[in-house]
Amino acid sequence: MFHNISELVIRRMNYLESLDSKDRADGTPRMKRLRQIPPETGKFLSILAASAPNGEFLEIGTSGGYSTMWIALACIERGIKIKTFEILEEKIKLAKETFRKSKMTKYVELVEGDARDFLKEEKNVSFCFLDAEKEVYDDCYDLTIPNMVKGGLLVADNAINHYDTLKPMIDKALSDERVDALIVPIGKGELLCRKI
Ligand SMILES: C[S@@+](CC[C@H](N)C(=O)[O-])C[C@H]1O[C@@H](n2cnc3c(N)ncnc32)[C@H](O)[C@@H]1O
């Protein structure tokens, strides 16, 4: 996947990486920042997404589309689309630009609005990346897990750097009999759940 990545995708990823580090350095207010995953988490997501069972691919929290593109590398291989949810207008605009400029629109569907309004209807989910406001993790987990296929993967970001805030949801996942789950110490810490 990484070896066949197009020049256009690399260029856009580099652009978003530089915007993200500028945001972090210059005191841009939190809600305006891109708050992207680091590249190693992107590679981890690509490999997991390429190995997930057949089904629907979801992402909750698009921001500028950086993590979406890492997951979409697996979608190219599989000939499928990822559906990604974003609530903020400014981020939606940037993400649209990302998918257009990197010629990835064939592999991405951007849904505008609160993911929680849509998740109940998303059946046969085989891969889901959860990276939204921490307050909605619990709802998103509860809405997604019942709709996942056997062997489906749910990955939640910030399981280590926001462990205290996410602890109730993380504890729930770790003791949930519907999934096998663990925290992977990569990037900001990924909670990885596999539907039994
Ligand atoms: C941490 S950023 C996502 C970063 C992105 N995954 C990446 O690595 O490039 C979180 C994003 O989730 C969006 N968001 C928060 N709550 C949401 C919700 N309920 N539904 C859809 N998007 C949401 C925010 O607007 C923000 O852009």
PDBQT file of the ligand as one rigid body, heavy atoms in Angstrom, charges set to zero:
ROOT
HETATM    1  C1  LIG A 201      -9.267  14.717  16.359  1.00  0.00    +0.000 C 
HETATM    2  S1  LIG A 201     -10.105  15.391  15.007  1.00  0.00    +0.000 S 
HETATM    3  C2  LIG A 201     -10.016  14.135  13.772  1.00  0.00    +0.000 C 
HETATM    4  C3  LIG A 201      -8.663  14.013  13.150  1.00  0.00    +0.000 C 
HETATM    5  C4  LIG A 201      -8.653  13.085  11.953  1.00  0.00    +0.000 C 
HETATM    6  N1  LIG A 201      -9.191  11.787  12.278  1.00  0.00    +0.000 N 
HETATM    7  C5  LIG A 201      -7.239  12.908  11.439  1.00  0.00    +0.000 C 
HETATM    8  O1  LIG A 201      -6.458  12.200  12.083  1.00  0.00    +0.000 OA
HETATM    9  O2  LIG A 201      -6.918  13.501  10.378  1.00  0.00    +0.000 OA
HETATM   10  C6  LIG A 201     -11.777  15.222  15.531  1.00  0.00    +0.000 C 
HETATM   11  C7  LIG A 201     -12.794  15.647  14.488  1.00  0.00    +0.000 C 
HETATM   12  O3  LIG A 201     -14.061  15.072  14.836  1.00  0.00    +0.000 OA
HETATM   13  C8  LIG A 201     -15.067  15.984  14.511  1.00  0.00    +0.000 C 
HETATM   14  N2  LIG A 201     -16.244  15.596  15.315  1.00  0.00    +0.000 N 
HETATM   15  C9  LIG A 201     -16.394  15.738  16.648  1.00  0.00    +0.000 A 
HETATM   16  N3  LIG A 201     -17.559  15.236  17.059  1.00  0.00    +0.000 NA
HETATM   17  C10 LIG A 201     -18.175  14.744  15.949  1.00  0.00    +0.000 A 
HETATM   18  C11 LIG A 201     -19.413  14.079  15.720  1.00  0.00    +0.000 A 
HETATM   19  N4  LIG A 201     -20.264  13.834  16.719  1.00  0.00    +0.000 N 
HETATM   20  N5  LIG A 201     -19.717  13.683  14.459  1.00  0.00    +0.000 NA
HETATM   21  C12 LIG A 201     -18.874  13.946  13.430  1.00  0.00    +0.000 A 
HETATM   22  N6  LIG A 201     -17.676  14.584  13.588  1.00  0.00    +0.000 NA
HETATM   23  C13 LIG A 201     -17.333  14.961  14.833  1.00  0.00    +0.000 A 
HETATM   24  C14 LIG A 201     -14.459  17.328  14.895  1.00  0.00    +0.000 C 
HETATM   25  O4  LIG A 201     -15.133  18.389  14.284  1.00  0.00    +0.000 OA
HETATM   26  C15 LIG A 201     -13.016  17.149  14.452  1.00  0.00    +0.000 C 
HETATM   27  O5  LIG A 201     -12.818  17.632  13.138  1.00  0.00    +0.000 OA
ENDROOT
TORSDOF 0
